[in-house]
Amino acid sequence: MPDKRIVEHAQLIATITFPELPPKQAVALLLSLFYSREELCELMDIQSSTLRTHLSRGMKTIRQIRGNSGVDELKLVVFERLSQMV
């Protein structure tokens, strides 16, 4: 059974990191950097099709804002936004 505190902590970080995204999309994108899709579905208690929707819509918004795509770009966005908090 996954530790649901992971999702709670991710929600806090995701709201800061991706304020332009709906919370579930932001959490899915953030946690996708650390967990497999199967693990994410279990952590977030959602179906794989719902996860795919959250990830694709979230990345679409990030691409529209940043003009780039891919996991490396996502990592860069997370790093830039979190480093601004320090």
N, CA, C and O atoms as a CHARMM CRD file, in Angstrom:
* protein
*
  344
    1    1 MET  N      0.84500  -1.18500   0.00000 PROA 1      0.00000
    2    1 MET  CA     0.00000   0.00000   0.00000 PROA 1      0.00000
    3    1 MET  C      0.89200   1.25000   0.00000 PROA 1      0.00000
    4    1 MET  O      1.73600   1.39700   0.88400 PROA 1      0.00000
    5    2 PRO  N      0.72100   2.13600  -0.95800 PROA 2      0.00000
    6    2 PRO  CA     1.56700   3.32500  -1.03600 PROA 2      0.00000
    7    2 PRO  C      1.25300   4.31200   0.09000 PROA 2      0.00000
    8    2 PRO  O      0.13900   4.35900   0.61200 PROA 2      0.00000
    9    3 ASP  N      2.24100   5.07400   0.43400 PROA 3      0.00000
   10    3 ASP  CA     2.09300   6.08400   1.48200 PROA 3      0.00000
   11    3 ASP  C      1.43100   7.32700   0.88500 PROA 3      0.00000
   12    3 ASP  O      2.02800   8.01700   0.05900 PROA 3      0.00000
   13    4 LYS  N      0.22500   7.60000   1.29800 PROA 4      0.00000
   14    4 LYS  CA    -0.54300   8.72500   0.74000 PROA 4      0.00000
   15    4 LYS  C      0.05800  10.08100   1.11100 PROA 4      0.00000
   16    4 LYS  O     -0.28400  11.09800   0.50800 PROA 4      0.00000
   17    5 ARG  N      0.95500  10.09700   2.10400 PROA 5      0.00000
   18    5 ARG  CA     1.60200  11.36900   2.45100 PROA 5      0.00000
   19    5 ARG  C      2.44800  11.88300   1.30100 PROA 5      0.00000
   20    5 ARG  O      2.68500  13.08500   1.18700 PROA 5      0.00000
   21    6 ILE  N      2.90400  10.97400   0.45100 PROA 6      0.00000
   22    6 ILE  CA     3.68600  11.37300  -0.71600 PROA 6      0.00000
   23    6 ILE  C      2.85300  12.30400  -1.58900 PROA 6      0.00000
   24    6 ILE  O      3.34300  13.33700  -2.04500 PROA 6      0.00000
   25    7 VAL  N      1.60900  11.94200  -1.82000 PROA 7      0.00000
   26    7 VAL  CA     0.72300  12.75800  -2.65200 PROA 7      0.00000
   27    7 VAL  C      0.43400  14.09000  -1.96100 PROA 7      0.00000
   28    7 VAL  O      0.39700  15.13100  -2.61700 PROA 7      0.00000
   29    8 GLU  N      0.23100  14.06600  -0.65700 PROA 8      0.00000
   30    8 GLU  CA    -0.03300  15.30700   0.07900 PROA 8      0.00000
   31    8 GLU  C      1.14400  16.27500  -0.04000 PROA 8      0.00000
   32    8 GLU  O      0.94800  17.46500  -0.28200 PROA 8      0.00000
   33    9 HSD  N      2.35200  15.77100   0.12800 PROA 9      0.00000
   34    9 HSD  CA     3.53800  16.61900  -0.00900 PROA 9      0.00000
   35    9 HSD  C      3.70300  17.09900  -1.44300 PROA 9      0.00000
   36    9 HSD  O      4.05100  18.25300  -1.69200 PROA 9      0.00000
   37   10 ALA  N      3.44900  16.20000  -2.37300 PROA 10     0.00000
   38   10 ALA  CA     3.55400  16.57000  -3.79500 PROA 10     0.00000
   39   10 ALA  C      2.55700  17.67300  -4.15100 PROA 10     0.00000
   40   10 ALA  O      2.86000  18.54200  -4.96800 PROA 10     0.00000
   41   11 GLN  N      1.37300  17.64200  -3.54300 PROA 11     0.00000
   42   11 GLN  CA     0.38000  18.67800  -3.82200 PROA 11     0.00000
   43   11 GLN  C      0.90500  20.05000  -3.42500 PROA 11     0.00000
   44   11 GLN  O      0.70200  21.02800  -4.14400 PROA 11     0.00000
   45   12 LEU  N      1.57300  20.12400  -2.29200 PROA 12     0.00000
   46   12 LEU  CA     2.13500  21.40200  -1.84900 PROA 12     0.00000
   47   12 LEU  C      3.21700  21.90500  -2.81300 PROA 12     0.00000
   48   12 LEU  O      3.23200  23.07400  -3.19800 PROA 12     0.00000
   49   13 ILE  N      4.10500  21.00800  -3.18600 PROA 13     0.00000
   50   13 ILE  CA     5.19400  21.38700  -4.09500 PROA 13     0.00000
   51   13 ILE  C      4.65700  21.69400  -5.48800 PROA 13     0.00000
   52   13 ILE  O      5.10300  22.64100  -6.13500 PROA 13     0.00000
   53   14 ALA  N      3.70300  20.89600  -5.94600 PROA 14     0.00000
   54   14 ALA  CA     3.16000  21.06300  -7.30100 PROA 14     0.00000
   55   14 ALA  C      2.43500  22.39500  -7.46200 PROA 14     0.00000
   56   14 ALA  O      2.48000  22.99900  -8.53300 PROA 14     0.00000
   57   15 THR  N      1.76900  22.85700  -6.40700 PROA 15     0.00000
   58   15 THR  CA     1.04600  24.13900  -6.51600 PROA 15     0.00000
   59   15 THR  C      2.02600  25.28100  -6.71400 PROA 15     0.00000
   60   15 THR  O      1.72300  26.25800  -7.39900 PROA 15     0.00000
   61   16 ILE  N      3.18800  25.15800  -6.12100 PROA 16     0.00000
   62   16 ILE  CA     4.21900  26.19200  -6.27700 PROA 16     0.00000
   63   16 ILE  C      4.91700  26.03400  -7.62000 PROA 16     0.00000
   64   16 ILE  O      5.19600  27.01800  -8.30600 PROA 16     0.00000
   65   17 THR  N      5.19400  24.80000  -7.98600 PROA 17     0.00000
   66   17 THR  CA     5.95800  24.52600  -9.20300 PROA 17     0.00000
   67   17 THR  C      5.14600  24.75200 -10.47300 PROA 17     0.00000
   68   17 THR  O      5.66200  25.27000 -11.46400 PROA 17     0.00000
   69   18 PHE  N      3.87900  24.36300 -10.44200 PROA 18     0.00000
   70   18 PHE  CA     3.01500  24.47800 -11.62300 PROA 18     0.00000
   71   18 PHE  C      1.71600  25.21500 -11.28800 PROA 18     0.00000
   72   18 PHE  O      0.64300  24.61600 -11.34800 PROA 18     0.00000
   73   19 PRO  N      1.79200  26.49800 -10.93800 PROA 19     0.00000
   74   19 PRO  CA     0.56800  27.21100 -10.55100 PROA 19     0.00000
   75   19 PRO  C     -0.44100  27.35900 -11.68400 PROA 19     0.00000
   76   19 PRO  O     -1.62300  27.59900 -11.43600 PROA 19     0.00000
   77   20 GLU  N      0.01800  27.21700 -12.92800 PROA 20     0.00000
   78   20 GLU  CA    -0.87900  27.38300 -14.06900 PROA 20     0.00000
   79   20 GLU  C     -1.67800  26.12700 -14.39600 PROA 20     0.00000
   80   20 GLU  O     -2.54800  26.14200 -15.26700 PROA 20     0.00000
   81   21 LEU  N     -1.37300  25.03700 -13.68800 PROA 21     0.00000
   82   21 LEU  CA    -2.04800  23.76500 -13.95500 PROA 21     0.00000
   83   21 LEU  C     -3.07800  23.43300 -12.88700 PROA 21     0.00000
   84   21 LEU  O     -2.93400  23.83600 -11.73300 PROA 21     0.00000
   85   22 PRO  N     -4.12500  22.69300 -13.27200 PROA 22     0.00000
   86   22 PRO  CA    -5.02700  22.14900 -12.25800 PROA 22     0.00000
   87   22 PRO  C     -4.22400  21.23800 -11.32400 PROA 22     0.00000
   88   22 PRO  O     -3.26000  20.60800 -11.76100 PROA 22     0.00000
   89   23 PRO  N     -4.60400  21.16100 -10.05600 PROA 23     0.00000
   90   23 PRO  CA    -3.81300  20.40200  -9.07500 PROA 23     0.00000
   91   23 PRO  C     -3.49500  18.95700  -9.45600 PROA 23     0.00000
   92   23 PRO  O     -2.36200  18.51900  -9.25800 PROA 23     0.00000
   93   24 LYS  N     -4.44000  18.21200  -9.98800 PROA 24     0.00000
   94   24 LYS  CA    -4.17200  16.80200 -10.31400 PROA 24     0.00000
   95   24 LYS  C     -3.16100  16.67000 -11.44600 PROA 24     0.00000
   96   24 LYS  O     -2.33500  15.75800 -11.43500 PROA 24     0.00000
   97   25 GLN  N     -3.21800  17.57300 -12.42300 PROA 25     0.00000
   98   25 GLN  CA    -2.23500  17.55100 -13.50500 PROA 25     0.00000
   99   25 GLN  C     -0.85300  17.89600 -12.95500 PROA 25     0.00000
  100   25 GLN  O      0.13900  17.26400 -13.31600 PROA 25     0.00000
  101   26 ALA  N     -0.79300  18.89100 -12.08700 PROA 26     0.00000
  102   26 ALA  CA     0.48200  19.31600 -11.51300 PROA 26     0.00000
  103   26 ALA  C      1.11000  18.19400 -10.69300 PROA 26     0.00000
  104   26 ALA  O      2.30800  17.93700 -10.80800 PROA 26     0.00000
  105   27 VAL  N      0.31600  17.53300  -9.87700 PROA 27     0.00000
  106   27 VAL  CA     0.82500  16.42800  -9.05700 PROA 27     0.00000
  107   27 VAL  C      1.29600  15.27800  -9.94900 PROA 27     0.00000
  108   27 VAL  O      2.36300  14.70800  -9.72100 PROA 27     0.00000
  109   28 ALA  N      0.51200  14.94700 -10.94800 PROA 28     0.00000
  110   28 ALA  CA     0.88700  13.84700 -11.85200 PROA 28     0.00000
  111   28 ALA  C      2.21500  14.14700 -12.55000 PROA 28     0.00000
  112   28 ALA  O      3.07800  13.27400 -12.64500 PROA 28     0.00000
  113   29 LEU  N      2.38000  15.38000 -13.03900 PROA 29     0.00000
  114   29 LEU  CA     3.63500  15.73100 -13.70700 PROA 29     0.00000
  115   29 LEU  C      4.81300  15.68000 -12.75100 PROA 29     0.00000
  116   29 LEU  O      5.86300  15.13000 -13.08400 PROA 29     0.00000
  117   30 LEU  N      4.64800  16.24400 -11.57800 PROA 30     0.00000
  118   30 LEU  CA     5.73900  16.25600 -10.61000 PROA 30     0.00000
  119   30 LEU  C      6.14200  14.83900 -10.21300 PROA 30     0.00000
  120   30 LEU  O      7.32500  14.49700 -10.23700 PROA 30     0.00000
  121   31 LEU  N      5.17100  14.02600  -9.85300 PROA 31     0.00000
  122   31 LEU  CA     5.48600  12.66800  -9.41600 PROA 31     0.00000
  123   31 LEU  C      5.96500  11.77100 -10.55100 PROA 31     0.00000
  124   31 LEU  O      6.63000  10.76500 -10.30700 PROA 31     0.00000
  125   32 SER  N      5.63100  12.12900 -11.79500 PROA 32     0.00000
  126   32 SER  CA     6.08600  11.31700 -12.93200 PROA 32     0.00000
  127   32 SER  C      7.60100  11.36400 -13.09000 PROA 32     0.00000
  128   32 SER  O      8.18000  10.52500 -13.77900 PROA 32     0.00000
  129   33 LEU  N      8.24100  12.33400 -12.46000 PROA 33     0.00000
  130   33 LEU  CA     9.70200  12.41500 -12.50100 PROA 33     0.00000
  131   33 LEU  C     10.34300  11.36600 -11.59200 PROA 33     0.00000
  132   33 LEU  O     11.52900  11.06300 -11.72600 PROA 33     0.00000
  133   34 PHE  N      9.55300  10.81100 -10.66300 PROA 34     0.00000
  134   34 PHE  CA    10.11200   9.91800  -9.65400 PROA 34     0.00000
  135   34 PHE  C      9.50000   8.51300  -9.62800 PROA 34     0.00000
  136   34 PHE  O     10.09900   7.57900  -9.09400 PROA 34     0.00000
  137   35 TYR  N      8.31200   8.37300 -10.20500 PROA 35     0.00000
  138   35 TYR  CA     7.59300   7.09900 -10.11900 PROA 35     0.00000
  139   35 TYR  C      7.16800   6.61200 -11.49400 PROA 35     0.00000
  140   35 TYR  O      7.00200   7.39900 -12.42700 PROA 35     0.00000
  141   36 SER  N      6.99700   5.31400 -11.60200 PROA 36     0.00000
  142   36 SER  CA     6.48300   4.72600 -12.84400 PROA 36     0.00000
  143   36 SER  C      4.99700   5.04600 -12.95800 PROA 36     0.00000
  144   36 SER  O      4.37400   5.48600 -11.99300 PROA 36     0.00000
  145   37 ARG  N      4.44100   4.82300 -14.13000 PROA 37     0.00000
  146   37 ARG  CA     3.00800   5.07200 -14.31600 PROA 37     0.00000
  147   37 ARG  C      2.16000   4.16000 -13.43700 PROA 37     0.00000
  148   37 ARG  O      1.13500   4.58000 -12.90000 PROA 37     0.00000
  149   38 GLU  N      2.58800   2.92700 -13.29500 PROA 38     0.00000
  150   38 GLU  CA     1.85200   2.00300 -12.43300 PROA 38     0.00000
  151   38 GLU  C      1.85100   2.49200 -10.98700 PROA 38     0.00000
  152   38 GLU  O      0.81900   2.47800 -10.31500 PROA 38     0.00000
  153   39 GLU  N      3.01400   2.92100 -10.52100 PROA 39     0.00000
  154   39 GLU  CA     3.11400   3.43000  -9.15500 PROA 39     0.00000
  155   39 GLU  C      2.27900   4.69200  -8.97400 PROA 39     0.00000
  156   39 GLU  O      1.63900   4.88300  -7.94000 PROA 39     0.00000
  157   40 LEU  N      2.29500   5.55100  -9.99200 PROA 40     0.00000
  158   40 LEU  CA     1.50900   6.78600  -9.92900 PROA 40     0.00000
  159   40 LEU  C      0.01600   6.50100  -9.82800 PROA 40     0.00000
  160   40 LEU  O     -0.68700   7.12800  -9.03500 PROA 40     0.00000
  161   41 CYS  N     -0.46100   5.57200 -10.61700 PROA 41     0.00000
  162   41 CYS  CA    -1.87900   5.20800 -10.56700 PROA 41     0.00000
  163   41 CYS  C     -2.25800   4.74700  -9.16800 PROA 41     0.00000
  164   41 CYS  O     -3.31400   5.11000  -8.64900 PROA 41     0.00000
  165   42 GLU  N     -1.39600   3.95300  -8.56500 PROA 42     0.00000
  166   42 GLU  CA    -1.67500   3.45700  -7.22300 PROA 42     0.00000
  167   42 GLU  C     -1.59400   4.59500  -6.19400 PROA 42     0.00000
  168   42 GLU  O     -2.45500   4.71100  -5.32300 PROA 42     0.00000
  169   43 LEU  N     -0.56400   5.42200  -6.30100 PROA 43     0.00000
  170   43 LEU  CA    -0.41000   6.54800  -5.37100 PROA 43     0.00000
  171   43 LEU  C     -1.58800   7.51100  -5.43900 PROA 43     0.00000
  172   43 LEU  O     -2.11300   7.93600  -4.41000 PROA 43     0.00000
  173   44 MET  N     -2.00200   7.85400  -6.66400 PROA 44     0.00000
  174   44 MET  CA    -3.05800   8.85000  -6.85200 PROA 44     0.00000
  175   44 MET  C     -4.45100   8.22100  -6.83300 PROA 44     0.00000
  176   44 MET  O     -5.46300   8.92100  -6.85500 PROA 44     0.00000
  177   45 ASP  N     -4.48300   6.89600  -6.79400 PROA 45     0.00000
  178   45 ASP  CA    -5.74600   6.15300  -6.78500 PROA 45     0.00000
  179   45 ASP  C     -6.61000   6.50200  -8.00300 PROA 45     0.00000
  180   45 ASP  O     -7.78500   6.85000  -7.88400 PROA 45     0.00000
  181   46 ILE  N     -5.98000   6.39500  -9.17800 PROA 46     0.00000
  182   46 ILE  CA    -6.67500   6.68600 -10.43600 PROA 46     0.00000
  183   46 ILE  C     -6.36200   5.60100 -11.46300 PROA 46     0.00000
  184   46 ILE  O     -5.40500   4.84200 -11.31200 PROA 46     0.00000
  185   47 GLN  N     -7.18600   5.54200 -12.51100 PROA 47     0.00000
  186   47 GLN  CA    -6.97800   4.60300 -13.61100 PROA 47     0.00000
  187   47 GLN  C     -5.84300   5.09600 -14.50800 PROA 47     0.00000
  188   47 GLN  O     -5.52500   6.28500 -14.52000 PROA 47     0.00000
  189   48 SER  N     -5.24200   4.18400 -15.24900 PROA 48     0.00000
  190   48 SER  CA    -4.14000   4.56400 -16.13700 PROA 48     0.00000
  191   48 SER  C     -4.59400   5.53800 -17.21700 PROA 48     0.00000
  192   48 SER  O     -3.82400   6.40900 -17.62400 PROA 48     0.00000
  193   49 SER  N     -5.83000   5.40700 -17.68700 PROA 49     0.00000
  194   49 SER  CA    -6.32800   6.34000 -18.70800 PROA 49     0.00000
  195   49 SER  C     -6.46200   7.75400 -18.13600 PROA 49     0.00000
  196   49 SER  O     -6.20200   8.73200 -18.83700 PROA 49     0.00000
  197   50 THR  N     -6.86000   7.86300 -16.88600 PROA 50     0.00000
  198   50 THR  CA    -6.96400   9.17400 -16.22700 PROA 50     0.00000
  199   50 THR  C     -5.57200   9.77800 -16.05100 PROA 50     0.00000
  200   50 THR  O     -5.37900  10.97500 -16.26100 PROA 50     0.00000
  201   51 LEU  N     -4.61100   8.94900 -15.66800 PROA 51     0.00000
  202   51 LEU  CA    -3.23500   9.43000 -15.52100 PROA 51     0.00000
  203   51 LEU  C     -2.70800   9.94200 -16.85000 PROA 51     0.00000
  204   51 LEU  O     -2.11100  11.01700 -16.90700 PROA 51     0.00000
  205   52 ARG  N     -2.92100   9.18600 -17.91900 PROA 52     0.00000
  206   52 ARG  CA    -2.47100   9.62400 -19.25300 PROA 52     0.00000
  207   52 ARG  C     -3.07200  10.97700 -19.60400 PROA 52     0.00000
  208   52 ARG  O     -2.38600  11.83600 -20.15900 PROA 52     0.00000
  209   53 THR  N     -4.34700  11.17300 -19.28600 PROA 53     0.00000
  210   53 THR  CA    -5.01400  12.44300 -19.56800 PROA 53     0.00000
  211   53 THR  C     -4.36600  13.57300 -18.77200 PROA 53     0.00000
  212   53 THR  O     -4.07200  14.63200 -19.32600 PROA 53     0.00000
  213   54 HSD  N     -4.14200  13.35400 -17.48000 PROA 54     0.00000
  214   54 HSD  CA    -3.50700  14.38500 -16.65000 PROA 54     0.00000
  215   54 HSD  C     -2.12300  14.74300 -17.18800 PROA 54     0.00000
  216   54 HSD  O     -1.77300  15.91800 -17.29000 PROA 54     0.00000
  217   55 LEU  N     -1.34500  13.72300 -17.53000 PROA 55     0.00000
  218   55 LEU  CA     0.01600  13.96000 -18.01500 PROA 55     0.00000
  219   55 LEU  C      0.02000  14.67300 -19.36200 PROA 55     0.00000
  220   55 LEU  O      0.78400  15.61800 -19.55800 PROA 55     0.00000
  221   56 SER  N     -0.81900  14.23500 -20.28500 PROA 56     0.00000
  222   56 SER  CA    -0.79700  14.85300 -21.61600 PROA 56     0.00000
  223   56 SER  C     -1.32700  16.27900 -21.57600 PROA 56     0.00000
  224   56 SER  O     -0.77800  17.15200 -22.24800 PROA 56     0.00000
  225   57 ARG  N     -2.36300  16.53400 -20.81900 PROA 57     0.00000
  226   57 ARG  CA    -2.89300  17.89800 -20.71500 PROA 57     0.00000
  227   57 ARG  C     -1.91600  18.81900 -19.98400 PROA 57     0.00000
  228   57 ARG  O     -1.73000  19.97400 -20.36800 PROA 57     0.00000
  229   58 GLY  N     -1.30200  18.29800 -18.93500 PROA 58     0.00000
  230   58 GLY  CA    -0.31100  19.09700 -18.20700 PROA 58     0.00000
  231   58 GLY  C      0.88100  19.44600 -19.07800 PROA 58     0.00000
  232   58 GLY  O      1.32700  20.59300 -19.09500 PROA 58     0.00000
  233   59 MET  N      1.40400  18.45600 -19.80600 PROA 59     0.00000
  234   59 MET  CA     2.54400  18.72300 -20.69500 PROA 59     0.00000
  235   59 MET  C      2.15600  19.66700 -21.82600 PROA 59     0.00000
  236   59 MET  O      2.97200  20.48600 -22.24800 PROA 59     0.00000
  237   60 LYS  N      0.93800  19.56800 -22.31900 PROA 60     0.00000
  238   60 LYS  CA     0.48300  20.46600 -23.37300 PROA 60     0.00000
  239   60 LYS  C      0.52500  21.91400 -22.88300 PROA 60     0.00000
  240   60 LYS  O      0.97400  22.80600 -23.60200 PROA 60     0.00000
  241   61 THR  N      0.06300  22.13600 -21.67500 PROA 61     0.00000
  242   61 THR  CA     0.08800  23.48300 -21.10900 PROA 61     0.00000
  243   61 THR  C      1.52100  23.95700 -20.91200 PROA 61     0.00000
  244   61 THR  O      1.84400  25.10000 -21.23400 PROA 61     0.00000
  245   62 ILE  N      2.38100  23.09400 -20.38600 PROA 62     0.00000
  246   62 ILE  CA     3.78900  23.46500 -20.18900 PROA 62     0.00000
  247   62 ILE  C      4.43700  23.79600 -21.52700 PROA 62     0.00000
  248   62 ILE  O      5.19000  24.76400 -21.62700 PROA 62     0.00000
  249   63 ARG  N      4.15200  22.99700 -22.56200 PROA 63     0.00000
  250   63 ARG  CA     4.70300  23.27100 -23.89800 PROA 63     0.00000
  251   63 ARG  C      4.23300  24.61700 -24.41700 PROA 63     0.00000
  252   63 ARG  O      5.01700  25.35900 -25.00900 PROA 63     0.00000
  253   64 GLN  N      2.96300  24.94300 -24.20600 PROA 64     0.00000
  254   64 GLN  CA     2.42600  26.22100 -24.68300 PROA 64     0.00000
  255   64 GLN  C      3.12800  27.38500 -23.99100 PROA 64     0.00000
  256   64 GLN  O      3.37300  28.42500 -24.60200 PROA 64     0.00000
  257   65 ILE  N      3.44400  27.20500 -22.73000 PROA 65     0.00000
  258   65 ILE  CA     4.10500  28.26700 -21.96900 PROA 65     0.00000
  259   65 ILE  C      5.58300  28.34500 -22.31600 PROA 65     0.00000
  260   65 ILE  O      6.11500  29.43300 -22.53600 PROA 65     0.00000
  261   66 ARG  N      6.24900  27.19400 -22.36700 PROA 66     0.00000
  262   66 ARG  CA     7.70000  27.14900 -22.54900 PROA 66     0.00000
  263   66 ARG  C      8.14500  26.97800 -23.99900 PROA 66     0.00000
  264   66 ARG  O      9.26700  27.34200 -24.35100 PROA 66     0.00000
  265   67 GLY  N      7.28000  26.43100 -24.83200 PROA 67     0.00000
  266   67 GLY  CA     7.65000  26.21700 -26.22600 PROA 67     0.00000
  267   67 GLY  C      8.49600  24.98300 -26.46200 PROA 67     0.00000
  268   67 GLY  O      8.94700  24.76100 -27.58500 PROA 67     0.00000
  269   68 ASN  N      8.72500  24.18000 -25.45200 PROA 68     0.00000
  270   68 ASN  CA     9.51100  22.96000 -25.57500 PROA 68     0.00000
  271   68 ASN  C      8.70600  21.79400 -25.02800 PROA 68     0.00000
  272   68 ASN  O      7.58900  21.97900 -24.54500 PROA 68     0.00000
  273   69 SER  N      9.26300  20.60600 -25.10000 PROA 69     0.00000
  274   69 SER  CA     8.55400  19.44900 -24.56200 PROA 69     0.00000
  275   69 SER  C      9.53900  18.42500 -24.05600 PROA 69     0.00000
  276   69 SER  O     10.74700  18.55200 -24.25200 PROA 69     0.00000
  277   70 GLY  N      9.01700  17.41900 -23.40900 PROA 70     0.00000
  278   70 GLY  CA     9.84000  16.30900 -22.96700 PROA 70     0.00000
  279   70 GLY  C     10.15300  16.36100 -21.49100 PROA 70     0.00000
  280   70 GLY  O      9.95300  17.37400 -20.82000 PROA 70     0.00000
  281   71 VAL  N     10.64900  15.24000 -21.00500 PROA 71     0.00000
  282   71 VAL  CA    10.95200  15.09300 -19.58700 PROA 71     0.00000
  283   71 VAL  C     12.06700  16.04000 -19.16700 PROA 71     0.00000
  284   71 VAL  O     12.00400  16.61200 -18.07900 PROA 71     0.00000
  285   72 ASP  N     13.08500  16.21800 -20.00100 PROA 72     0.00000
  286   72 ASP  CA    14.17600  17.11600 -19.64000 PROA 72     0.00000
  287   72 ASP  C     13.66900  18.53800 -19.43600 PROA 72     0.00000
  288   72 ASP  O     14.10500  19.23000 -18.51600 PROA 72     0.00000
  289   73 GLU  N     12.75700  18.96900 -20.28400 PROA 73     0.00000
  290   73 GLU  CA    12.17100  20.29800 -20.13400 PROA 73     0.00000
  291   73 GLU  C     11.35300  20.37900 -18.85600 PROA 73     0.00000
  292   73 GLU  O     11.38900  21.39300 -18.15900 PROA 73     0.00000
  293   74 LEU  N     10.62700  19.33300 -18.54600 PROA 74     0.00000
  294   74 LEU  CA     9.83300  19.29100 -17.32600 PROA 74     0.00000
  295   74 LEU  C     10.74100  19.40100 -16.10600 PROA 74     0.00000
  296   74 LEU  O     10.43200  20.14400 -15.17500 PROA 74     0.00000
  297   75 LYS  N     11.84500  18.68000 -16.09600 PROA 75     0.00000
  298   75 LYS  CA    12.80100  18.76000 -14.99600 PROA 75     0.00000
  299   75 LYS  C     13.34400  20.17100 -14.86300 PROA 75     0.00000
  300   75 LYS  O     13.49600  20.67700 -13.75100 PROA 75     0.00000
  301   76 LEU  N     13.63600  20.80800 -15.98500 PROA 76     0.00000
  302   76 LEU  CA    14.14400  22.17300 -15.97500 PROA 76     0.00000
  303   76 LEU  C     13.13000  23.13400 -15.36200 PROA 76     0.00000
  304   76 LEU  O     13.49500  23.98900 -14.55500 PROA 76     0.00000
  305   77 VAL  N     11.87500  23.00200 -15.73500 PROA 77     0.00000
  306   77 VAL  CA    10.82400  23.86700 -15.18100 PROA 77     0.00000
  307   77 VAL  C     10.74400  23.68200 -13.66900 PROA 77     0.00000
  308   77 VAL  O     10.69800  24.66100 -12.92500 PROA 77     0.00000
  309   78 VAL  N     10.72900  22.43400 -13.21300 PROA 78     0.00000
  310   78 VAL  CA    10.66000  22.15400 -11.77700 PROA 78     0.00000
  311   78 VAL  C     11.86400  22.77200 -11.07100 PROA 78     0.00000
  312   78 VAL  O     11.70500  23.45400 -10.05700 PROA 78     0.00000
  313   79 PHE  N     13.05100  22.54300 -11.59200 PROA 79     0.00000
  314   79 PHE  CA    14.26800  23.07200 -10.97400 PROA 79     0.00000
  315   79 PHE  C     14.24900  24.59600 -10.92300 PROA 79     0.00000
  316   79 PHE  O     14.54700  25.18300  -9.88300 PROA 79     0.00000
  317   80 GLU  N     13.90400  25.24000 -12.03100 PROA 80     0.00000
  318   80 GLU  CA    13.88200  26.70900 -12.07500 PROA 80     0.00000
  319   80 GLU  C     12.91200  27.29200 -11.05800 PROA 80     0.00000
  320   80 GLU  O     13.24500  28.22900 -10.33300 PROA 80     0.00000
  321   81 ARG  N     11.72500  26.73400 -11.01400 PROA 81     0.00000
  322   81 ARG  CA    10.70200  27.28800 -10.12200 PROA 81     0.00000
  323   81 ARG  C     11.01000  27.01200  -8.65500 PROA 81     0.00000
  324   81 ARG  O     10.76200  27.86600  -7.80400 PROA 81     0.00000
  325   82 LEU  N     11.53600  25.85700  -8.35100 PROA 82     0.00000
  326   82 LEU  CA    11.87400  25.56800  -6.95800 PROA 82     0.00000
  327   82 LEU  C     13.08800  26.37900  -6.52700 PROA 82     0.00000
  328   82 LEU  O     13.16500  26.79800  -5.37100 PROA 82     0.00000
  329   83 SER  N     14.03500  26.60900  -7.42600 PROA 83     0.00000
  330   83 SER  CA    15.21400  27.38700  -7.05200 PROA 83     0.00000
  331   83 SER  C     14.86500  28.85100  -6.80100 PROA 83     0.00000
  332   83 SER  O     15.57800  29.53300  -6.06400 PROA 83     0.00000
  333   84 GLN  N     13.78900  29.34300  -7.39700 PROA 84     0.00000
  334   84 GLN  CA    13.35100  30.71100  -7.14100 PROA 84     0.00000
  335   84 GLN  C     12.81100  30.86600  -5.72000 PROA 84     0.00000
  336   84 GLN  O     12.76900  31.97600  -5.18900 PROA 84     0.00000
  337   85 MET  N     12.40300  29.76800  -5.11000 PROA 85     0.00000
  338   85 MET  CA    11.85500  29.82400  -3.76700 PROA 85     0.00000
  339   85 MET  C     12.94200  29.96100  -2.71600 PROA 85     0.00000
  340   85 MET  O     12.68700  30.45900  -1.61900 PROA 85     0.00000
  341   86 VAL  N     14.15100  29.52500  -3.03900 PROA 86     0.00000
  342   86 VAL  CA    15.23800  29.48800  -2.04400 PROA 86     0.00000
  343   86 VAL  C     15.79900  30.85300  -1.80800 PROA 86     0.00000
  344   86 VAL  O     16.71800  31.01300  -1.00500 PROA 86     0.00000
